[in-house]
Amino acid sequence: MSRFAKIYVSVFSVIWIGYGCYSLIMKQPHSLTLLLFGTSFAIVFFFATWFSQWLLGNYKRVDAFSKSFFSKKVASRKQN
């Protein structure tokens, strides 16, 4: 899954950024906006892919932390 996700994000990032660069070269209207959108698209999806891979690698630790965190909140509410 991680290789597929990285390839998927890379391909679409190249497409968006490449089209933004092409529109800048051809002096199309709103070309800078398109380039900035493509760049932000790439950044957001690279971080989302990295974060999802990190979660998959550390899901046991994250799950244990969330259970202990929420059980402490429930216990403190019951005392009040």
Rosetta blueprint (number, residue, H / E / L):
1 M L
2 S H
3 R H
4 F H
5 A H
6 K H
7 I H
8 Y H
9 V H
10 S H
11 V H
12 F H
13 S H
14 V H
15 I H
16 W H
17 I H
18 G H
19 Y H
20 G H
21 C H
22 Y H
23 S H
24 L H
25 I H
26 M L
27 K L
28 Q L
29 P L
30 H L
31 S H
32 L H
33 T H
34 L H
35 L H
36 L H
37 F H
38 G H
39 T H
40 S H
41 F H
42 A H
43 I H
44 V H
45 F H
46 F H
47 F H
48 A H
49 T H
50 W H
51 F H
52 S H
53 Q H
54 W H
55 L H
56 L H
57 G H
58 N L
59 Y H
60 K H
61 R H
62 V H
63 D H
64 A H
65 F H
66 S H
67 K H
68 S H
69 F H
70 F H
71 S H
72 K H
73 K H
74 V H
75 A H
76 S H
77 R H
78 K H
79 Q H
80 N L
